[in-house]
Structure formats: C-alpha cells, structure tokens
C-alpha cells in the first residue's frame, strides 16, 4: 500500500512500526458549534484509510481528540480575539463543558450518518490536563520551554529541525507570522515561540491549577500529549486537514520530538480544502453547511460521503448542491440495483483486484468508484456482482447491503395490496389497479409493472 506523506512530499510504501498493528491519530473538532462539511471531508478521509487497512488485515487503533477547552483565537467575524467555547456558553447561559458535550454528541451522530467507523478512543482535552502539565514540566527541565508571568512558551530556536514538515523554517518565520498568527502575547522571548500553558484570563470559567498558576494548556500541546498517551512516542499515521500543517502540526512535532528525542509520526496525511460553489466557506457568505443543512434539503448524509469519493483527498473539492443532487441519484441507483441482487459465494475477482489496486494507491477513490460502476454495468451474473459490491462497500462505507434490504422489506399489508392489484390486472380491471398503484406511491413505494405481476420497492 502506498500513501502520500506530507513529511517528505512523496508517495511512500506504507509499513507500520509493529508488524500488522497500526496506530492512527486524527486531529478532532473543537466542540463549540456543529462541524461543517469541510471538517467531515477530512474525517471521511481518515475513515477510508482505516477501512483500507482493516481490509488488508491490519489491526488498527484509531484515536481522535475532542478539544473541549477553548482558546483565544482571532475572529474575523467579531474583529477581535475570542474564546469560541466561552462565547457560546455565555450566549446560551450554560457552562463551557455543557456546550462541549452538546456539540460532541452532535459531532458523533453526524460522523455516524456519513458512515464513519467510530474511533477506538475519543480523549478529551479537559480530561488530560495532568498529563499535559507533566509534559510541559519535562520540556522546561530539558531547556526547550520557559515560563514568564504565569505563561509557558516553547522556545522554537532550541529545536533546530523546526519547519521540516511545512517547510516554514526559522529564517522564514517573521514573514509567516504576519500572515498566519494574530498574537497579543508580549512576554515571549521570540515572536516564533508558541504557548504551552496560558495564564487564565479574568473571565475564564474553565481553568486549572498548575505550577505556574491557574490557566489552560496551549492548543498544540493537547494533541501531542493525547497522541503519545494512547499510541506511544512514535505513531504510524497522523492525519488532519491541510490547514493544520502550519502551525499546529509543525508545533506538535517540535514539542513531541523535543520531549522524546524520537520521530513523532511516520506518515502525515492531509486532506485538501472543501470549497462551496468555488468559494472558501465563510459565515459572512452564509455558505458554511452542516449535516443538518444537507438533511433539511432532503438529501442523505451518505450522498455527501459518495460525493467526497469522486474527488481525490489531496485535491480541492468543490461542493455544489447540483453535485450533491447527482450524487444522491447515483447512490439511489446503487441501492435499487443492489436490492435485486442475490449474494453468491463467487464474486467478480478481476474487478475486486482493480478496486483494491486503486484504493491502495494513495486512496484513489475516484478510480475505485469508476471500477465499481464498470462492474455493475458488466455482463457478470447479478449474484457475483452482489458479492463483490458488498465487499467493496466495506471500504466505500455507503451502507449498501442494509439500504438494499430496507428497500426489499415490504410489510404484509402492502404485499396484500400488491396481490390484489395483480389480480385486478389479470382481469383487466385497470382503473381499479391504477387506484391501488396511486395509493401505494402515496404511501412511499415505487411500483413497476412486469408482465404478470407488480414489482415494488420502498422509496429511498
């Protein structure tokens, strides 16, 4: 299996650290509002990778953090630095942890709706503060961090390999910081240094005791600590959105490797941005969409998953409602085709091989989907297509077998109406037969007339 590794910008052969065991860490959401479809695209990529590894008989332990500790960040919408979790808590008159729990639950439900296999662990930042403090103390002891007025910063110049992931080396930092960081920190030794621990602001509700006073951990240290706690000092795969390469993932590498003296992650997998109608998502443009928005327009969340499969994860994806409509139609067609299949012991081995060749080549899902359709249009027996389609779907994650069974699950009362209609047609009482057909369609069924009987499916 080959994957593009952001670290060396090459497609490398994937080999785990320990035999057939794979540890995979994904940067999860900051839970202060519903995650948008751009976030979901990234998590679908991670899910596809996990599914491919499982199909290849790897044992996979997947970890995704939940950032339930807010941090001040610059808001273009409000024109100032805000803590989004605290802002939401104030607006609704509840605690920050209540806000975090609410949106964590929504996130997990949305993930399930788009076919994502649950991670093995969902560690929360708020539940790992003790470990973060211990790591920060160790970095201070090693000379990589310093404390000042209740804050602790990582001294970037002490880590000579800074910039090896993003290419943003120390000699470029002044220019880059102007572009990507808005900072009100005035007590740092160098503008490139980043916070490991922040002194609590006066109005901060969530705060913890530490050797440096009450405060909160820095955003970057959270992921390093939770990744190493659950997966060890060196992990096989670290995944996330392309926007996290710098500074988040670069800072993770610096503090993790400064602590352990070992390589932090062997593979870095990053999903490219999702655009909406060719534009960047922005709340000011009102084009930030969620699973709720998709379902409100009567589309399936799995139709969005299918749509993501048509664009390679390292390419920008342009989301349009017309594109989602076409994806829904294609997915519905797959379900209807599958509803007529009977599974056999023999599949279409040549198509299965071509499908696996595609997914093992840096998750080439557009090619894999094309192979699937090529198989469905082939002259192979329906039963053989069924066997292979359901096997492919273990990676595609479109829930094809379950949806096909739902289409075929017709209640006895409906079957009696069908039998009555068949009898009416047999005696050429077509007006009465048409009345039953209309009633069935109103009840949510698709009616297709065959020579001597009625074929019926649930509407999708």
N, C-alpha and C positions, 0 to 999 in steps of 0.2 A: 504494500500500500504506500502511495506517495502523497505528500501534503506540502503545500507551500508554507515555508517557515519564514515569518516576518523577520526573524532574527538575522538570517543570512540572505534573505530575499531570493531564495531558490526553492525549487520543488525537491524535497529530500525524501529518501526512503524512511518510512516510519518504523522505528524499532523501540519498544518500551524498555525501561530500565530493568525490569524484572520479568523475564520470560514472557508470559501471556497476560500479565497484570498491567493495567493502565490506570494512572491517576490523572484526573482531568478537573481543572478548576476554571470556573466561569465567573467573571465579574457580574454580580446580580444587580437588581434595581435599588435605587434609593426610594423608599416607600412613603411618599408624601402625596402622590396622586396616581391615577391609573397609568400604567405604562402604555406607550404608544406602539404603533405597528412597526416602527423602526427598531425599537428595542426587541420586539418579538422576532423580527427577522434574524437578529443576532442569536437569539436563544434557539431558534429553529436550526440554525447552522450547527450549533453545539449538539443539538439533539440528533441531527443527521450523522454527525461524526460518531456519536455514541452508538447509534443504531448500526452503522457500518462495522464498527469494532466488535460489537456483540455478534453480528452476523459472521464475522471472521473468528469467532470463538475466543475472543479476548474477554477476560474478566475486568469490568470497568467500574471504578469507583468515581462517581461524579460529585463535585461539590460546587454549590453556588451560594455566595454570601447574600445576606439581606442587610442592606445599610439602613438601619433604623435610628442611627444617630445623625442628626442634622449637622451641617457645617455651613459656615457663611460662604456664599458664592455670589458673584455679581449677577444681578438680574437686569437684563436689557429692558424687560417689561416695566420694572419699577425704578430703573435708573440708579440702583444702589445695591450694596451687598446685603443679602438676606440669608436667613436660615430657613429653607423651604418647609422643613418639618414643623418648626416652631410657628411659622406664618400660618400654615394650615390649621394647627392646633388652636391658635388664637381665634381664627375666623369661625371655627365650629364650637369653640368653648369647651374643648376636651383636652386631655393630656397628649403630649407628643407620642407616647407609646401607644395610646388608643388610635391615633392617626396611623401609626406604623402598622398596627395589627390589622386595621381595616383594609389598608391598601396591600398588605401582604396577602391577605385572604383573596382579594380580587385578582392579584397577580397570579396566584397559584391556580385559580379557576380559569383564568384566561389562558394560561400555559396549557392546561388540560384540554381546553377547547380547540387549540391549534395543534393538538396531537403530540405535545412534548412529554416524553417519559420523565416522571419526577426525578430530581436529583437524589442521590443517596443521602446527602446532608444539605441542610439549609442553615448554616450557622448565622446567628445574628450578631451584629457588632456589639450591641448592648450587653450581650452575654459573654463577651470575651475581653472585657476591659482589663481584668487581672493579667492575662497573658500579654496584652499589648504593653502594659506598664513594665512588665518584666523584660520584654524585648527592648524597649526604649532605654531602660536602665543599663542593659548589656551594651547597647550602641554607645551610650555615654562613656561607659567603662573602657570600651575599645578605642575611644577617641574620635568616633565618627559623628557624634552628636554633642550639642552643648545646650545648656539651659540659660535662660535670661528672663527675669521678671515673670515667672510662672509659665513661660513657654519653653518648649524644647524643639530645636531645629536640627535637621540633618545637614552636616557640613559637606556639600556636594563636592568641593575641591579635594576632599580627603579620599574620595572614591575615584580613582584615576580612570576607570573604564566607563564613566558616565557618558551616555549618549550612544552606546553600542547597539541598542535596539532601534531607536528612532533616527539616528544619525545627527541628533541635536547635541553635539559635543560642547564642552565648556567654552570654547572660543566663539561659539555662536549664541551663547545664552543671552547676552544683553539685548540683541535684536529680537530674539524669540520671546523673551519675557514681555516685551512691549506688546507683542501680538496676542499672546495666549493667556497671560496672567494679570488679573487685576488684584493687587495686593495693598492692604492697608498696614502691613507689618513693617514697623520701623526699627525693630530691635534685633534684626538679623545681621550677622556679620557680612553676608553677601546676598545680593538680590536673588541669586540662584538657589539658595538654601530653601528647604521646604519644611513645613511643620510636622513634627511627630506628636506633639501634645500642645493643646491650646488652652490658655487661661480662660476660665469661664467668664462670659460677659455678664453684666449685672442682671439682665432679664432672662438669662438662660435657665430653663427648668431642668433639663437633663444635664447633670454634671456629676463627676465622680472625684473622690479624694485620690490624691497621688502624692509622691514625694515632692512635687513641685507646686502643690496647692490644688484647689478644685479646678477641674477643667474637663476637656473632652479629647479623645485621640484624634490625630490627623486622619484624613480620608485614606491616604496611601498605606499607612501602617496597618489599617484594618485588614486589607486584603492579604498582605504579606503574612500576618500572624495567623489568619484563619486558614490560608493555603498550606502553610507549613505545619500547623497543628493537626490538620486532617490528612495531609498527603505526604508529609516529610519535607526535608530541606531542599530536595530537588524533585520536581514534579515532571511528569511526561508532557502534559499539554496545559497551556494557559490560554484561555480564549476570551474574546470580548469584541466590542465594536472598534472600528478603526479610529474613532475619536479618542479612544483611551490610550493609544500608543504613547503619546506625549501630552502631558507629563506623567499621567497615572502609572502606566506600566513601566516607564523608564525609572520612575522613583521607586516602584516596587522592587525592581531588580537591584537598584543601588542599596537600599536598606537591607534587603534579604541576603544579598551576597556579602555585604559588609559584615553582617552578623555571622553567617555560617562559613564563609570562605569557599563556598561551593556554588556551582551553577544553579540558578533558581529554577529555570524551566528549559526543557529541551526543545519544545515546539511552541511557537507563538502563532495562534490562529486568529485572524482578524476579519470581521465581516464589514464590507463596504457600506456606505450610506444608503438610506432609502429616501428618494425624492418623491414629492407629490405633484403630479401634473408638471414635472420638470423643474419644480422649485423646492428649495430647502423647507423642511417643516418649521413652522413658526406660529406661535399662538397669536401673534398680531395679524397674521394672514388667515387665521382660523382654519388651518389645514393640518392640524395635529389630530390624527384619528386613532381610535382605540377599537378593541373588540366590540365594545358596546355600540360604537358608531356603525361598524360593519353589520352587526346583527339587527340594528334598528332599520337598516335598509333592506332587510330580509335576505342577506347573504349568510352563508355558513362560514364560521371561522376557519373551517378546513379548506374552504375555497381560497382563503388568503394563503394558507400553507401551500396549496397547489401552485398559486401564483408565484410564490417565492422560489419554487423549484425550477421555474422557467428562466431564471437569471442566476448566473454563477455567483457564488457568495462573495467573490473578490471584485465583482463588477457593481457599479452603482445600479440600483434598482429603481425604476420609475413606476410608482403606484398611480393608477388611474381607476376610476370607477368603471369605465368601459372594460378595462383589462380584467377587473375583478368579476364583472358580469360574464366575460368569456371564460374565465377560469371556473366559475360556478357551472356554466353549461357543460364544459368538458368533464368536470368532476361528476356531475349528474349522469352524464352519458356512461362514464365508467361504472357507476353504481348500477345503472339499468342493465348494462351488458353483463356485469357480474351476477346479477340476480337470475340470469338464465343459465348460468354455469352449473355443472355438477363436477365436483372435485374428483380427481383420479389419483393414482399412485405415480403416474408418469407426467412430467411437465415438459416444457419446451426448453431443453437443455442449452441449445445454441443461443437462445435469447437470454436465458439466465446468465450465461457466461459473458455475453456482451454487456448486459446490465451491470454486472459486478466489475467488469473492466472499467466502465465509466465511473462508478462511484469510488473505486479505488484509485482513480486518477484525480487526486485533489478534489474529491466530492463534485464531480462533473454531473450535477443533477439535470441540467437541460438535456444532455446526451442520454442520461438514464431514462428520462421521461419519453424521449423520442423512441428509444428502444422498446419501451413498454407499449407505446401506440403501434409500433411496427408489428409487434407480436399480436396485439389484439386484432389487427387487420389482416393477419396472415391466414393461411388455409389449415393451420393446425386444428385438431379437434377442440371443441369447447372445453371439454374436461381437462385437457392438457394445458390450455390457456389459464384455466382457473387455478390449477396447481401452481403455475409459475407466477401468476398475478398476485396471489395471496403471499407468496414468498417474497416477491419484490416489495410488497406493501409493508413488510416488516421493517424496511428501510424508508420507504416513502412516507409512512405514517398517516395514510389517508383513511384508515378505518374501513377499508373496502368490504371486507367479509361481513362485518357487523351491519353496515348500511345495506348491503345486498340482502341479508337475511331479514332485515326490517321491512324491506320492500315486498318480500315474499310472505311475510307474516300477516295473513288475512284472517280476520275473525270469522267464526262460523256464521254469524248473522249476515255478513257480506257475501260469504260463499253461497248462502241460500238465495240471496238476491241474484247472484250470477247464474245459478242453476235455473231459477225462474225465468231469467232473461233468455237463456239458451233455449228453454222450452218454447217461449213465445216466438223466437226467431225461427225455430224449427217449423212452427205452424204459420209462419209468415205474418204474424201479428206485429209488424214492425213499429207501429206508433206506440204501442204499449212497451215494446222493448226499448225504444228510444227514451221513453219516460224514465225507465229504470236506469238507463245509462246516464241521463242527466242527474238523477238523484245520487248515483254513485260518485260522479265527478264533483258534485257539491260537497259530498262527504270526504273528499280528499283522495280519490282514487283515479288512476289512469286506466281507461278502458280501451282495449284494442280488439277489434273483431277478427277472428280467424274463421276458417271455413265452417266448422260445425260447433265451435264453442267460443267463449269470451276469455280473453287473456286480461288479467288485471294486476295492477301494481299499486302500492301506496305512492302518493305524490311525495317527492323528496322535499 
